[in-house]
Amino acid sequence: MRAQVTWKNGLSFEASADTGFTLPLGADSSVGGANDGFRPLELMAVSLAGCTAMDVISILRKKQQQVTGFEVKVHADQQGEHPHVFTQAVIEYHLRGQALEEAALRRAIELSALKYCPAQAMLSRVFPISLQYFIYDLQGALLLQGEWQPPQ
């Protein structure tokens, strides 16, 4: 895999990778940027969310779960001083659907965490990641919530 960034001006860049897609990178105006793109560390959190989301929805579809809405949120705490690394994170899986099975969701989260998601496998070696899930009915009412933890 290859990735590159091309400088545009100031602290503005365009990122690309083997797929050919591009996205803007930028910095906050408080550090001289134009506030015109993703911050690089934001993309690490997006990568984590996207990687596990693709795994989980794929597994749930194979398990014939009737998911009508799905969102994965990552909340990452950062160290106060430079280099502002992540110190811990929470991944929240929010699912909406009909007759969703908690056991199917827990297994999908487990497979993503332990087998399929390279972003989670790498980052969990550096800082703790908590995995929480929320299941809603078709109208959006919370039915249940829980946390998946790896075996000790």
WONORKA-V98641 format. One record per residue. N is the residue number from 1. RES is the residue in one letter. OMEGA is omega in whole degrees, 0 to 359 (999 if undefined). D_LAST is the distance of its C-alpha to the last C-alpha in Angstrom with 1 decimal. Layout:
N;RES;OMEGA;D_LAST, N;RES;OMEGA;D_LAST
This chain:
1;M;177;33.1, 2;R;175;35.5, 3;A;177;36.0, 4;Q;171;38.7, 5;V;179;40.2, 6;T;182;43.9, 7;W;176;45.5, 8;K;175;47.8, 9;N;179;49.0, 10;G;175;47.8, 11;L;180;44.1, 12;S;182;44.1, 13;F;170;42.7, 14;E;180;42.2, 15;A;175;39.1, 16;S;179;39.1, 17;A;184;37.1, 18;D;182;37.8, 19;T;181;38.0, 20;G;177;41.0, 21;F;179;39.8, 22;T;173;40.4, 23;L;182;39.3, 24;P;172;40.7, 25;L;180;39.0, 26;G;180;40.4, 27;A;178;40.1, 28;D;180;40.9, 29;S;180;44.5, 30;S;177;43.7, 31;V;177;42.9, 32;G;179;45.8, 33;G;180;44.4, 34;A;179;46.0, 35;N;189;42.9, 36;D;178;43.3, 37;G;177;40.0, 38;F;169;36.2, 39;R;182;34.8, 40;P;181;32.8, 41;L;174;29.6, 42;E;182;30.0, 43;L;175;29.9, 44;M;178;26.4, 45;A;177;25.2, 46;V;178;27.4, 47;S;178;26.0, 48;L;180;22.4, 49;A;182;23.7, 50;G;181;26.0, 51;C;182;23.6, 52;T;178;21.0, 53;A;180;23.9, 54;M;177;25.6, 55;D;187;22.7, 56;V;181;22.0, 57;I;178;25.7, 58;S;180;26.3, 59;I;180;23.7, 60;L;178;25.0, 61;R;177;28.5, 62;K;178;27.8, 63;K;177;26.4, 64;Q;175;29.8, 65;Q;183;28.5, 66;Q;181;31.5, 67;V;178;30.3, 68;T;177;33.3, 69;G;184;31.7, 70;F;179;28.6, 71;E;175;27.7, 72;V;180;24.7, 73;K;175;24.9, 74;V;175;23.2, 75;H;183;23.6, 76;A;174;23.1, 77;D;180;23.9, 78;Q;174;25.9, 79;Q;184;26.8, 80;G;182;30.2, 81;E;180;32.0, 82;H;15;32.5, 83;P;176;30.9, 84;H;180;29.2, 85;V;173;25.8, 86;F;178;23.1, 87;T;174;20.9, 88;Q;179;18.5, 89;A;173;18.9, 90;V;173;18.6, 91;I;177;19.2, 92;E;176;21.0, 93;Y;180;22.0, 94;H;181;25.2, 95;L;174;26.7, 96;R;178;30.0, 97;G;183;31.4, 98;Q;177;32.5, 99;A;178;30.5, 100;L;183;27.2, 101;E;179;24.4, 102;E;181;21.2, 103;A;179;19.3, 104;A;179;21.0, 105;L;179;20.0, 106;R;179;16.3, 107;R;179;16.4, 108;A;177;18.5, 109;I;179;16.2, 110;E;180;13.3, 111;L;177;15.7, 112;S;184;17.0, 113;A;189;13.9, 114;L;187;12.5, 115;K;194;16.0, 116;Y;190;19.1, 117;C;181;19.4, 118;P;179;20.3, 119;A;180;20.8, 120;Q;179;17.3, 121;A;180;15.9, 122;M;187;18.4, 123;L;180;18.2, 124;S;175;14.4, 125;R;185;14.8, 126;V;180;17.4, 127;F;181;16.4, 128;P;178;13.7, 129;I;177;14.4, 130;S;182;14.0, 131;L;182;14.9, 132;Q;179;17.4, 133;Y;182;19.8, 134;F;179;23.3, 135;I;181;25.5, 136;Y;175;29.2, 137;D;183;32.1, 138;L;180;35.1, 139;Q;179;36.8, 140;G;178;33.9, 141;A;180;32.9, 142;L;179;29.3, 143;L;179;28.1, 144;L;176;24.4, 145;Q;180;21.6, 146;G;180;17.8, 147;E;175;14.7, 148;W;178;12.1, 149;Q;180;8.5, 150;P;176;6.3, 151;P;182;3.8, 152;Q;999;0.0
